[in-house]
Amino acid sequence: MANNEFIEKEGTVIEALPGGKFKILLEDDVEVVGYLSGKMRRFRIWILIGDKVKVEFSKYDNSNCRITYRYKK
């Protein structure tokens, strides 16, 4: 898939789930489940409750997303 086939949104982490997944509240008040992207896992970027993150959605599935960036506080 080319990079332009993803939908990018921003949200806030509201809960940490088992298996490296997180519940995220998007800016448009929708809750989704997200997982860390490979580079974030590789470089051990910590995600905590309350962190603002950028997520990517596939155009086919709007309930699961990939966390690609954590904004600095």
MOPAC internal coordinates of N, CA, C and O (Angstrom, degrees):
PM7 1SCF
backbone

  N    0.0000 0     0.00 0     0.00 0    0    0    0
  C    1.4383 1     0.00 0     0.00 0    1    0    0
  C    1.5232 1   109.66 1     0.00 0    2    1    0
  O    1.2310 1   121.09 1   -43.82 1    3    2    1
  N    1.2664 1   115.51 1   136.18 1    3    2    1
  C    1.4610 1   119.66 1   175.53 1    5    3    2
  C    1.5261 1   109.20 1   -77.07 1    6    5    3
  O    1.2310 1   120.54 1   -21.69 1    7    6    5
  N    1.3258 1   116.57 1   158.31 1    7    6    5
  C    1.4600 1   121.17 1  -176.39 1    9    7    6
  C    1.5242 1   112.61 1   -63.68 1   10    9    7
  O    1.2310 1   119.53 1   155.31 1   11   10    9
  N    1.3258 1   118.50 1   -24.69 1   11   10    9
  C    1.4608 1   120.71 1  -177.89 1   13   11   10
  C    1.5287 1   112.40 1   -78.42 1   14   13   11
  O    1.2310 1   119.35 1   177.71 1   15   14   13
  N    1.3316 1   118.85 1    -2.29 1   15   14   13
  C    1.4539 1   121.20 1   179.43 1   17   15   14
  C    1.5257 1   112.28 1   -91.03 1   18   17   15
  O    1.2310 1   119.75 1  -173.18 1   19   18   17
  N    1.3344 1   118.08 1     6.82 1   19   18   17
  C    1.4481 1   122.13 1   178.95 1   21   19   18
  C    1.5153 1   109.93 1  -107.86 1   22   21   19
  O    1.2310 1   121.28 1   -30.45 1   23   22   21
  N    1.3309 1   115.15 1   149.55 1   23   22   21
  C    1.4557 1   122.14 1   176.35 1   25   23   22
  C    1.5237 1   106.95 1  -103.15 1   26   25   23
  O    1.2310 1   119.68 1   -56.08 1   27   26   25
  N    1.3271 1   118.22 1   123.92 1   27   26   25
  C    1.4630 1   122.36 1  -179.38 1   29   27   26
  C    1.5220 1   110.30 1  -100.66 1   30   29   27
  O    1.2310 1   121.05 1   -45.00 1   31   30   29
  N    1.3375 1   115.60 1   135.00 1   31   30   29
  C    1.4619 1   122.30 1   176.38 1   33   31   30
  C    1.5139 1   108.47 1  -140.43 1   34   33   31
  O    1.2310 1   120.66 1   -11.06 1   35   34   33
  N    1.3216 1   116.35 1   168.94 1   35   34   33
  C    1.4571 1   122.08 1   177.57 1   37   35   34
  C    1.5132 1   109.12 1  -120.41 1   38   37   35
  O    1.2310 1   121.36 1   -30.10 1   39   38   37
  N    1.3399 1   115.00 1   149.90 1   39   38   37
  C    1.4531 1   119.73 1   179.81 1   41   39   38
  C    1.5114 1   111.11 1  -160.77 1   42   41   39
  O    1.2310 1   121.26 1     3.90 1   43   42   41
  N    1.3348 1   115.19 1  -176.10 1   43   42   41
  C    1.4559 1   122.82 1  -179.10 1   45   43   42
  C    1.5152 1   108.95 1  -123.51 1   46   45   43
  O    1.2310 1   120.54 1   -43.80 1   47   46   45
  N    1.3280 1   116.58 1   136.20 1   47   46   45
  C    1.4603 1   121.84 1   178.75 1   49   47   46
  C    1.5247 1   108.33 1   -74.19 1   50   49   47
  O    1.2310 1   120.73 1   -52.38 1   51   50   49
  N    1.3472 1   116.20 1   127.62 1   51   50   49
  C    1.4594 1   119.73 1  -178.89 1   53   51   50
  C    1.5192 1   112.55 1  -114.16 1   54   53   51
  O    1.2310 1   119.97 1   163.95 1   55   54   53
  N    1.3515 1   117.66 1   -16.05 1   55   54   53
  C    1.4626 1   119.72 1  -179.28 1   57   55   54
  C    1.5157 1   109.67 1  -159.63 1   58   57   55
  O    1.2310 1   120.72 1   -37.90 1   59   58   57
  N    1.3321 1   116.22 1   142.10 1   59   58   57
  C    1.4581 1   121.80 1   174.34 1   61   59   58
  C    1.5233 1   108.17 1   -99.14 1   62   61   59
  O    1.2310 1   120.49 1   -52.78 1   63   62   61
  N    1.3302 1   116.67 1   127.22 1   63   62   61
  C    1.4564 1   122.66 1  -178.74 1   65   63   62
  C    1.5305 1   109.67 1  -106.97 1   66   65   63
  O    1.2310 1   119.76 1   -18.90 1   67   66   65
  N    1.3299 1   118.07 1   161.10 1   67   66   65
  C    1.4649 1   119.57 1   177.74 1   69   67   66
  C    1.5285 1   111.76 1   -65.09 1   70   69   67
  O    1.2310 1   120.81 1   -25.11 1   71   70   69
  N    1.3163 1   116.06 1   154.89 1   71   70   69
  C    1.4583 1   120.68 1   177.02 1   73   71   70
  C    1.5107 1   113.99 1    82.94 1   74   73   71
  O    1.2310 1   119.62 1  -161.30 1   75   74   73
  N    1.3166 1   118.32 1    18.70 1   75   74   73
  C    1.4575 1   120.62 1   178.54 1   77   75   74
  C    1.5162 1   114.51 1    74.68 1   78   77   75
  O    1.2310 1   120.15 1  -156.03 1   79   78   77
  N    1.3206 1   117.32 1    23.97 1   79   78   77
  C    1.4617 1   121.46 1   177.76 1   81   79   78
  C    1.5203 1   109.41 1  -107.70 1   82   81   79
  O    1.2310 1   121.47 1   -19.71 1   83   82   81
  N    1.3246 1   114.79 1   160.29 1   83   82   81
  C    1.4570 1   121.25 1  -177.17 1   85   83   82
  C    1.5201 1   109.75 1  -138.64 1   86   85   83
  O    1.2310 1   120.79 1   -34.28 1   87   86   85
  N    1.3303 1   116.10 1   145.72 1   87   86   85
  C    1.4556 1   120.69 1   172.70 1   89   87   86
  C    1.5188 1   106.71 1   -93.16 1   90   89   87
  O    1.2310 1   120.39 1   -51.41 1   91   90   89
  N    1.3287 1   116.85 1   128.59 1   91   90   89
  C    1.4592 1   122.67 1  -172.60 1   93   91   90
  C    1.5296 1   109.24 1  -123.73 1   94   93   91
  O    1.2310 1   120.96 1   -46.16 1   95   94   93
  N    1.3212 1   115.77 1   133.84 1   95   94   93
  C    1.4599 1   121.79 1   174.13 1   97   95   94
  C    1.5186 1   107.66 1   -99.32 1   98   97   95
  O    1.2310 1   120.38 1   -66.00 1   99   98   97
  N    1.3216 1   116.87 1   114.00 1   99   98   97
  C    1.4631 1   121.83 1  -178.93 1  101   99   98
  C    1.5190 1   110.65 1   -75.95 1  102  101   99
  O    1.2310 1   120.78 1   -12.48 1  103  102  101
  N    1.3174 1   116.12 1   167.52 1  103  102  101
  C    1.4668 1   121.43 1  -178.75 1  105  103  102
  C    1.5202 1   112.49 1   -64.20 1  106  105  103
  O    1.2310 1   120.28 1   155.79 1  107  106  105
  N    1.3372 1   117.07 1   -24.21 1  107  106  105
  C    1.4658 1   120.17 1   179.33 1  109  107  106
  C    1.5301 1   111.74 1   -95.84 1  110  109  107
  O    1.2310 1   120.21 1  -153.89 1  111  110  109
  N    1.3690 1   117.20 1    26.11 1  111  110  109
  C    1.4716 1   125.30 1   174.18 1  113  111  110
  C    1.5272 1   113.66 1    60.40 1  114  113  111
  O    1.2310 1   120.14 1  -140.15 1  115  114  113
  N    1.3196 1   117.33 1    39.85 1  115  114  113
  C    1.4586 1   123.33 1   174.66 1  117  115  114
  C    1.5206 1   107.78 1  -115.67 1  118  117  115
  O    1.2310 1   120.37 1   -46.60 1  119  118  117
  N    1.3384 1   116.91 1   133.40 1  119  118  117
  C    1.4604 1   121.09 1   177.56 1  121  119  118
  C    1.5232 1   109.57 1   -95.01 1  122  121  119
  O    1.2310 1   120.74 1   -48.03 1  123  122  121
  N    1.3346 1   116.19 1   131.97 1  123  122  121
  C    1.4563 1   122.35 1   178.44 1  125  123  122
  C    1.5226 1   109.19 1  -134.80 1  126  125  123
  O    1.2310 1   121.02 1   -14.78 1  127  126  125
  N    1.3313 1   115.66 1   165.22 1  127  126  125
  C    1.4645 1   121.92 1   175.59 1  129  127  126
  C    1.5156 1   107.51 1  -104.15 1  130  129  127
  O    1.2310 1   120.51 1   -47.40 1  131  130  129
  N    1.3335 1   116.63 1   132.60 1  131  130  129
  C    1.4572 1   120.98 1  -179.16 1  133  131  130
  C    1.5139 1   111.54 1  -129.59 1  134  133  131
  O    1.2310 1   121.15 1   -25.39 1  135  134  133
  N    1.3286 1   115.41 1   154.61 1  135  134  133
  C    1.4589 1   121.59 1   176.51 1  137  135  134
  C    1.5211 1   108.52 1  -126.11 1  138  137  135
  O    1.2310 1   120.68 1   -19.46 1  139  138  137
  N    1.3322 1   116.30 1   160.54 1  139  138  137
  C    1.4621 1   121.10 1  -178.32 1  141  139  138
  C    1.5199 1   110.89 1   -73.43 1  142  141  139
  O    1.2310 1   120.77 1   -37.41 1  143  142  141
  N    1.3203 1   116.14 1   142.59 1  143  142  141
  C    1.4637 1   119.97 1   174.03 1  145  143  142
  C    1.5270 1   108.86 1   -72.75 1  146  145  143
  O    1.2310 1   120.35 1   -14.02 1  147  146  145
  N    1.2914 1   116.94 1   165.98 1  147  146  145
  C    1.4552 1   122.28 1  -175.70 1  149  147  146
  C    1.5162 1   114.08 1   -60.64 1  150  149  147
  O    1.2310 1   119.92 1   137.44 1  151  150  149
  N    1.3290 1   117.75 1   -42.56 1  151  150  149
  C    1.4633 1   120.67 1  -179.16 1  153  151  150
  C    1.5242 1   111.49 1   -68.03 1  154  153  151
  O    1.2310 1   120.10 1   144.16 1  155  154  153
  N    1.3343 1   117.42 1   -35.84 1  155  154  153
  C    1.4641 1   119.55 1   178.36 1  157  155  154
  C    1.5243 1   110.07 1   -67.58 1  158  157  155
  O    1.2310 1   120.44 1   142.56 1  159  158  157
  N    1.3303 1   116.77 1   -37.44 1  159  158  157
  C    1.4541 1   120.33 1   177.53 1  161  159  158
  C    1.5285 1   110.45 1   -69.82 1  162  161  159
  O    1.2310 1   120.58 1   140.52 1  163  162  161
  N    1.3202 1   116.49 1   -39.48 1  163  162  161
  C    1.4664 1   121.70 1  -178.67 1  165  163  162
  C    1.5268 1   111.90 1   -63.40 1  166  165  163
  O    1.2310 1   120.33 1   136.51 1  167  166  165
  N    1.3334 1   116.97 1   -43.49 1  167  166  165
  C    1.4594 1   121.29 1  -178.41 1  169  167  166
  C    1.5286 1   112.77 1   -92.94 1  170  169  167
  O    1.2310 1   120.61 1  -168.94 1  171  170  169
  N    1.3277 1   116.44 1    11.06 1  171  170  169
  C    1.4666 1   124.07 1   174.71 1  173  171  170
  C    1.5303 1   112.97 1    53.02 1  174  173  171
  O    1.2310 1   121.03 1  -127.44 1  175  174  173
  N    1.3233 1   115.64 1    52.56 1  175  174  173
  C    1.4635 1   121.32 1   175.45 1  177  175  174
  C    1.5300 1   107.94 1   -78.07 1  178  177  175
  O    1.2310 1   120.35 1   -56.83 1  179  178  177
  N    1.3126 1   116.94 1   123.17 1  179  178  177
  C    1.4570 1   121.44 1  -178.93 1  181  179  178
  C    1.5177 1   110.27 1   -84.56 1  182  181  179
  O    1.2310 1   121.27 1   -43.75 1  183  182  181
  N    1.3216 1   115.17 1   136.25 1  183  182  181
  C    1.4588 1   122.16 1   175.26 1  185  183  182
  C    1.5223 1   107.04 1  -116.17 1  186  185  183
  O    1.2310 1   120.34 1   -53.95 1  187  186  185
  N    1.3199 1   116.95 1   126.05 1  187  186  185
  C    1.4559 1   122.39 1  -179.88 1  189  187  186
  C    1.5219 1   110.31 1  -118.56 1  190  189  187
  O    1.2310 1   121.05 1   -17.82 1  191  190  189
  N    1.3078 1   115.59 1   162.18 1  191  190  189
  C    1.4621 1   120.63 1   178.07 1  193  191  190
  C    1.5282 1   108.76 1   -62.78 1  194  193  191
  O    1.2310 1   120.40 1   -48.14 1  195  194  193
  N    1.3158 1   116.85 1   131.86 1  195  194  193
  C    1.4564 1   122.15 1  -179.03 1  197  195  194
  C    1.5196 1   113.33 1    99.07 1  198  197  195
  O    1.2310 1   119.75 1   169.64 1  199  198  197
  N    1.3336 1   118.08 1   -10.36 1  199  198  197
  C    1.4667 1   120.81 1   179.40 1  201  199  198
  C    1.5250 1   110.46 1   -71.85 1  202  201  199
  O    1.2310 1   120.99 1   -38.82 1  203  202  201
  N    1.3232 1   115.71 1   141.18 1  203  202  201
  C    1.4551 1   121.61 1   175.03 1  205  203  202
  C    1.5228 1   107.53 1   -89.74 1  206  205  203
  O    1.2310 1   120.12 1   -48.86 1  207  206  205
  N    1.3362 1   117.37 1   131.14 1  207  206  205
  C    1.4580 1   121.92 1  -174.09 1  209  207  206
  C    1.5324 1   110.41 1  -133.10 1  210  209  207
  O    1.2310 1   121.83 1   -21.75 1  211  210  209
  N    1.3372 1   114.10 1   158.25 1  211  210  209
  C    1.4610 1   121.38 1   172.10 1  213  211  210
  C    1.5229 1   107.07 1  -104.96 1  214  213  211
  O    1.2310 1   120.17 1   -47.07 1  215  214  213
  N    1.3296 1   117.28 1   132.93 1  215  214  213
  C    1.4617 1   121.35 1  -177.72 1  217  215  214
  C    1.5198 1   110.24 1  -124.65 1  218  217  215
  O    1.2310 1   121.23 1   -23.72 1  219  218  217
  N    1.3312 1   115.24 1   156.28 1  219  218  217
  C    1.4657 1   122.59 1   176.75 1  221  219  218
  C    1.5193 1   109.15 1  -120.03 1  222  221  219
  O    1.2310 1   121.20 1   -44.87 1  223  222  221
  N    1.3195 1   115.30 1   135.13 1  223  222  221
  C    1.4529 1   122.48 1   175.62 1  225  223  222
  C    1.5184 1   109.60 1  -112.24 1  226  225  223
  O    1.2310 1   120.88 1   -34.11 1  227  226  225
  N    1.3252 1   115.91 1   145.89 1  227  226  225
  C    1.4536 1   120.22 1   167.54 1  229  227  226
  C    1.5260 1   106.96 1   -74.32 1  230  229  227
  O    1.2310 1   120.45 1   -27.71 1  231  230  229
  N    1.2999 1   116.75 1   152.29 1  231  230  229
  C    1.4637 1   118.09 1   179.76 1  233  231  230
  C    1.5314 1   111.69 1   -73.36 1  234  233  231
  O    1.2310 1   120.35 1   172.89 1  235  234  233
  N    1.3471 1   116.94 1    -7.11 1  235  234  233
  C    1.4607 1   120.77 1  -178.53 1  237  235  234
  C    1.5206 1   113.45 1   -98.45 1  238  237  235
  O    1.2310 1   119.71 1   156.49 1  239  238  237
  N    1.3497 1   118.17 1   -23.51 1  239  238  237
  C    1.4568 1   121.41 1  -175.70 1  241  239  238
  C    1.5284 1   109.68 1  -134.66 1  242  241  239
  O    1.2310 1   120.14 1   -65.19 1  243  242  241
  N    1.3197 1   117.33 1   114.81 1  243  242  241
  C    1.4628 1   121.50 1  -177.41 1  245  243  242
  C    1.5199 1   113.15 1  -100.17 1  246  245  243
  O    1.2310 1   119.39 1  -171.59 1  247  246  245
  N    1.3435 1   118.77 1     8.41 1  247  246  245
  C    1.4562 1   119.92 1  -179.85 1  249  247  246
  C    1.5246 1   112.41 1  -101.93 1  250  249  247
  O    1.2310 1   119.58 1   158.30 1  251  250  249
  N    1.3231 1   118.40 1   -21.70 1  251  250  249
  C    1.4640 1   123.00 1   177.92 1  253  251  250
  C    1.5138 1   109.42 1  -116.47 1  254  253  251
  O    1.2310 1   121.14 1   -35.99 1  255  254  253
  N    1.3353 1   115.43 1   144.01 1  255  254  253
  C    1.4578 1   118.78 1  -178.40 1  257  255  254
  C    1.5216 1   109.73 1  -143.76 1  258  257  255
  O    1.2310 1   121.28 1   -11.13 1  259  258  257
  N    1.3186 1   115.15 1   168.87 1  259  258  257
  C    1.4613 1   122.71 1   178.15 1  261  259  258
  C    1.5200 1   108.19 1  -115.43 1  262  261  259
  O    1.2310 1   120.82 1   -50.49 1  263  262  261
  N    1.3368 1   116.03 1   129.51 1  263  262  261
  C    1.4605 1   120.82 1   178.66 1  265  263  262
  C    1.5251 1   107.61 1   -82.49 1  266  265  263
  O    1.2310 1   120.27 1   -59.02 1  267  266  265
  N    1.3320 1   117.08 1   120.98 1  267  266  265
  C    1.4578 1   120.46 1  -175.51 1  269  267  266
  C    1.5238 1   114.00 1  -111.69 1  270  269  267
  O    1.2310 1   119.99 1   164.47 1  271  270  269
  N    1.3520 1   117.62 1   -15.53 1  271  270  269
  C    1.4523 1   119.13 1  -176.59 1  273  271  270
  C    1.5221 1   109.18 1  -156.92 1  274  273  271
  O    1.2310 1   120.66 1   -40.06 1  275  274  273
  N    1.3606 1   116.35 1   139.94 1  275  274  273
  C    1.4559 1   122.21 1   173.68 1  277  275  274
  C    1.5162 1   107.93 1  -114.39 1  278  277  275
  O    1.2310 1   120.41 1   -57.96 1  279  278  277
  N    1.3251 1   116.82 1   122.04 1  279  278  277
  C    1.4480 1   121.21 1  -179.66 1  281  279  278
  C    1.5127 1   110.51 1   -74.45 1  282  281  279
  O    1.2310 1   120.69 1   -34.78 1  283  282  281
  N    1.3381 1   116.29 1   145.22 1  283  282  281
  C    1.4602 1   121.63 1   177.67 1  285  283  282
  C    1.5148 1   109.22 1   -73.85 1  286  285  283
  O    1.2310 1   120.98 1   -32.86 1  287  286  285
  N    1.3226 1   115.74 1   147.14 1  287  286  285
  C    1.4730 1   120.39 1  -178.72 1  289  287  286
  C    1.5034 1   110.85 1   -83.63 1  290  289  287
  O    1.2310 1   120.10 1   180.00 1  291  290  289

